[in-house]
C-alpha cells in the first residue's frame, strides 16, 4: 500500500466522499504552500505571493497578454527606442505613501544594479536609461528595439522610500514587504505560515476574502490530507493524489494546461555530455507516451521543445520519439561499447551517471527513476539522488531533473536558460548546465530585438531546430497543473500557467466563498 493511501482517509474502506472537517472561515483562504521563501523581495526571489502583494506597470490578462495596470497608457517612438508611460493617479503603497514614476524608475535601476544580483537583470539589459519626467510619467530609452519589453514591465514596483540607506539584499523590506497589490503583509511565522490582509485602498477590484494564509507544508501527502480534511482550502496535487481526491464531494479539481515542462538537464561541464551523439542517444531512450499515460495519469503531454505552448512553436523539429535501437547505435558511434555485464564502457570507464532531483517533488523523483530504468536498457548505469533543495547544487550535478517553461513571450525562459552568457557560474542567469552554442546565442539575441512578428517566428523556429540538433535537455513531458480547491470557492479565472503551476492565484482578489 502506498504512503499516500496510508495517509488519506478512505483508502482502506472508509467513506472517501466524506471530508473530515468541512468548516471554514468565510473571511479567509488557506493555501498549502509547497515551500517557504528566503525573502519576499520580488526582484530577488520569485514567489507565488507576488500577484497578491505587488503590482506592476503592466499585468498579464487571462490570455497571458500584458495589459496596462498601474500604467494608464503608453506610447512608443517610431524607431522603437523610447517608451513614454503615463501612470494612473492616486495609487498608494500599503504604507499609504503614493506610488510614482520615481518608484518605477527605482525598481528597474535596482534590477540593473549588479550589486543587487537580481535574477531579472537579463530581462532588462536592453534598457539604456530610465527616468521619471514627473510623478505620473516614466521615460524608458532602449539601446535597440526590445520586443518583449511590455512583458518585462509586469515586474512588481518597489517603494523607493523603503530602501533609503539600505542594502537591498539585506533590507528589512525583504522580510516585511510593502507593495501596492490587493493584499498587504500581515505577519510571517517562520516555519509555519505567512498571513496577508486585504488592502482597503487597493486601486483595482476590492478583495472579497479578507485574509489569505500561506501554510508551509513541504510534504505533498500531508498537503493532500489537509486539503481533504478542510484544514487548507487549496493545494497543488500530483496526478496520483488528483485521481484519489477527485471523488470527494467537498473538493473541486482544476486540471489546467501549462507551459511547464520536465526535462533532464545535461551538465555540459561533464565530459560525458560533450559528445552530442551521447545526448541524442539518451533522448531517444525515453518512452514519453508511456510516461504521460503512466506516471502522469494523462495529466500532461509529451515534450520535445521549450516553446511547444508558444505561438512560435516549431512542429517540424526532431521529436526524439522512442527508439532504443537508434539510441544504442549512437552510443556505439560515440565509442561506448556494451560488454557482458550489460553495461557500456569506453577506455575502461563505465557509462554511469546520477540524475539529481528535489525530494519534495514526487513527480520529478518518479520521472528520474523512470528515466534511470529506461537508460539501463541501453547499457547505462544510472542512479537517482533525491535531495532537499538546501543541499542541491544543479551546477555540480551530472544531470538534473529540471522544471521550466513560460506561457509568455518566446524570450521568456529561453534567453536566460540557453544563452551562453547566462551560465549560472558567471551571471544570475539559469543556464545551469553551461550550455553553449553560438548559433543559438545569435538567434536568441535576434529574437529579442526583431519587431516584425513573421521574422521573429522564423527566428524562434530556427532556435528550436538548433536546440533539437544540439540538445541541452532531454525534454520529457509538459505537466498539467492540478489544483484541488474547496468546492465553495468561486471566481477562479483559468489561463495557461507557468512553471510549477505559477499564475493560478493571479486574480485571487476576485475569488469568494459562494456559501456566505
C-alpha positions, -999 to 999 in steps of 0.1 A, spaced: 0 0 0 14 35 -9 23 61 17 -4 82 1 -31 56 8 -19 52 44 -23 90 49 -56 95 31 -88 87 49 -109 63 28 -82 43 11 -89 13 33 -126 10 31 -140 42 47 -163 66 31 -139 85 8 -166 110 -1 -170 123 35 -144 150 44 -131 150 80 -139 187 86 -157 209 61 -158 240 84 -140 271 72 -137 308 80 -156 327 53 -132 356 56 -100 337 49 -84 314 24 -57 289 34 -32 279 7 -10 249 12 24 262 1 49 236 -11 79 255 3 88 285 23 107 315 10 140 331 18 127 366 12 97 384 -3 115 409 -25 102 401 -60 134 412 -78 155 389 -57 132 358 -55 101 348 -73 72 336 -51 35 328 -56 28 358 -33 39 384 -59 5 388 -76 -12 394 -42 13 418 -26 25 437 -57 15 453 -89 35 463 -120 31 489 -147 16 461 -168 -2 429 -159 -8 396 -177 -45 391 -185 -65 359 -189 -48 353 -223 -13 360 -208 -10 392 -227 5 423 -209 -21 450 -204 -18 484 -186 -22 480 -148 -5 508 -128 2 523 -162 -27 542 -177 -13 543 -212 20 543 -231 34 554 -264 64 542 -284 86 562 -307 88 555 -344 123 540 -340 111 517 -312 137 530 -288 117 553 -265 87 543 -244 67 570 -226 45 555 -199 18 575 -181 9 562 -147 -26 563 -131 -30 589 -104 -39 582 -67 -23 547 -63 -7 542 -29 16 516 -14 4 496 16 20 522 40 -2 549 25 26 567 5 20 575 -31 33 553 -59 50 574 -86 71 571 -117 101 576 -94 94 542 -78 91 525 -112 124 540 -123 140 529 -90 128 494 -94 142 490 -129 175 506 -119 177 483 -89 173 453 -112 201 465 -134 224 472 -104 250 444 -103 253 448 -66 217 436 -61 223 404 -82 187 404 -94 177 372 -112 157 395 -136 187 415 -149 189 398 -183 153 408 -189 163 445 -187 197 446 -203 185 463 -234 175 494 -214 198 524 -218 182 547 -193 150 551 -173 139 583 -157 107 599 -143 97 630 -162 71 637 -135 53 617 -108 30 603 -135 53 600 -165 82 575 -170 106 575 -199 124 543 -209 151 546 -235 164 514 -251 198 505 -267 180 488 -295 144 477 -301 133 452 -275 101 435 -284 92 418 -251 96 450 -231 59 452 -220 61 416 -207 91 426 -186 73 456 -173 49 434 -154 77 433 -128 64 444 -94 71 480 -85 91 486 -53 87 516 -30 119 536 -33 115 551 2 116 517 18 152 512 7 167 546 16 201 540 34 196 502 30 214 475 12 187 459 -10 199 423 -3 197 427 35 169 453 38 141 447 64 117 450 34 127 415 23 110 401 53 82 427 56 74 438 21 54 468 11 36 466 -22 5 481 -40 -14 449 -46 -48 437 -33 -32 422 -1 -7 436 23 18 418 45 5 410 80 29 385 97 54 358 90 55 329 114 87 313 102 85 276 95 47 276 98 27 303 78 26 337 63 -5 359 66 -18 386 42 -47 410 48 -69 428 22 -57 463 14 -86 487 18 -72 512 -7 -63 489 -35 -68 507 -68 -83 476 -85 -111 451 -76 -116 451 -38 -108 417 -24 -138 397 -12 -117 374 10 -102 394 39 -73 371 48 -50 348 28 -28 324 47 1 306 31 7 275 52 41 259 46 36 221 41 66 206 23 52 170 24 29 165 -6 10 138 11 3 160 42 -9 187 18 -34 163 2 -46 151 36 -51 186 49 -70 195 17 -93 166 22 -99 174 59 -106 211 52 -75 223 71 -64 240 39 -86 253 11 -63 250 -19 -33 228 -27 -13 218 -58 -17 180 -63 3 153 -81 -16 130 -106 -20 101 -81 -34 124 -55 -58 140 -80 -71 107 -91 -79 98 -54 -93 131 -44 -115 139 -74 -143 118 -59 -146 139 -28 -178 159 -25 -161 188 -7 -135 194 -34 -132 206 -70 -102 196 -91 -88 220 -116 -68 204 -144 -51 233 -161 -28 232 -191 6 248 -186 38 257 -204 56 238 -176 79 211 -189 101 185 -172 134 176 -187 168 161 -178 194 189 -179 228 177 -192 257 193 -174 280 202 -202 309 207 -179 310 169 -176 330 151 -203 302 126 -208 278 151 -223 303 169 -246 296 143 -273 263 153 -289 257 117 -300 256 107 -263 230 134 -256 209 124 -286 211 87 -276 196 93 -242 169 115 -258 158 85 -279 158 62 -249 127 78 -232 92 64 -239 74 97 -234 40 84 -243 43 57 -217 55 83 -192 25 106 -197 -1 78 -196 16 60 -167 33 84 -143 12 114 -152 -21 95 -155 -27 115 -186 -23 149 -169 1 162 -194 16 157 -228 49 146 -244 76 173 -246 103 179 -272 107 217 -272 107 246 -247 82 265 -269 55 240 -276 29 262 -260 41 293 -277 28 309 -309 62 303 -325 61 266 -319 80 245 -344 62 213 -351 87 200 -376 118 196 -354 132 162 -343 109 150 -315 131 121 -303 104 96 -304 112 64 -285 138 44 -304 161 24 -282 177 7 -312 188 41 -325 200 51 -290 222 21 -289 236 28 -324 245 64 -314 263 51 -282 282 27 -304 293 55 -327 303 75 -296 326 47 -286 306 33 -257 306 -5 -262 283 -29 -244 301 -57 -225 290 -90 -210 276 -74 -178 251 -54 -200 267 -20 -193 288 1 -217 324 11 -214 348 34 -231 386 34 -224 379 14 -193 353 38 -179 318 26 -173 289 46 -187 274 58 -154 259 90 -140 235 103 -114 202 122 -120 196 146 -92 160 156 -83 144 176 -55 130 151 -30 100 173 -23 87 169 -58 74 133 -61 66 136 -98 101 147 -106 116 119 -85 93 94 -102 104 107 -136 140 105 -127 136 69 -115 117 60 -147 144 75 -169 171 57 -149 154 23 -157 150 32 -193 186 42 -196 198 9 -181 181 -8 -211 206 8 -234 236 0 -212 239 29 -188 243 25 -151 222 54 -138 213 62 -102 189 88 -88 198 112 -60 166 127 -44 178 156 -22 165 185 -3 168 218 -21 191 231 7 218 207 -5 212 207 -42 238 224 -65 225 220 -100 258 233 -115 277 204 -98 253 175 -107 259 151 -135 223 156 -147 193 173 -131 155 168 -134 147 204 -143 113 221 -144 108 252 -165 85 269 -190 67 301 -197 33 310 -213 45 345 -222 67 359 -249 91 335 -265 121 353 -250 109 344 -215 126 313 -202 147 308 -233 174 335 -233 181 331 -196 182 293 -199 201 287 -232 223 317 -239 259 311 -231 264 343 -211 236 332 -188 257 304 -172 248 305 -135 286 303 -128 292 336 -143 259 355 -141 225 355 -123 210 335 -153 197 300 -152 220 283 -177 229 257 -150 243 232 -175 267 257 -191 252 251 -225 270 270 -253 260 271 -289 270 302 -310 240 297 -334 216 295 -305 231 326 -289 227 346 -321 191 336 -326 182 344 -290 198 378 -294 179 385 -327 146 372 -312 147 400 -286 153 428 -310 134 420 -342 100 436 -341 84 420 -371 63 391 -359 68 369 -390 106 373 -388 105 366 -350 86 334 -357 112 323 -382 140 331 -357 124 311 -328 116 282 -350 152 281 -361 162 283 -325 141 252 -317 157 234 -347 192 242 -334 183 232 -299 170 198 -312 202 193 -332 224 201 -302 203 192 -271 208 210 -238 180 190 -222 162 157 -226 126 171 -228 102 146 -213 67 159 -206 46 190 -201 28 186 -168 -7 200 -162 -12 220 -130 -37 201 -109 -52 222 -81 -76 209 -55 -100 236 -41 -128 237 -16 -158 235 -38 -173 266 -23 -146 289 -37 -157 307 -69 -143 334 -91 -113 314 -104 -102 325 -138 -82 299 -156 -54 306 -180 -23 286 -193 0 285 -163 38 288 -160 64 266 -143 53 247 -112 17 259 -117 26 296 -112 -1 321 -120 -31 303 -106 -36 330 -79 -34 358 -105 -69 371 -98 -74 359 -62 -89 393 -53 -119 382 -73 -123 349 -55 -151 345 -30 -169 319 -9 -202 312 -25 -219 298 6 -216 330 27 
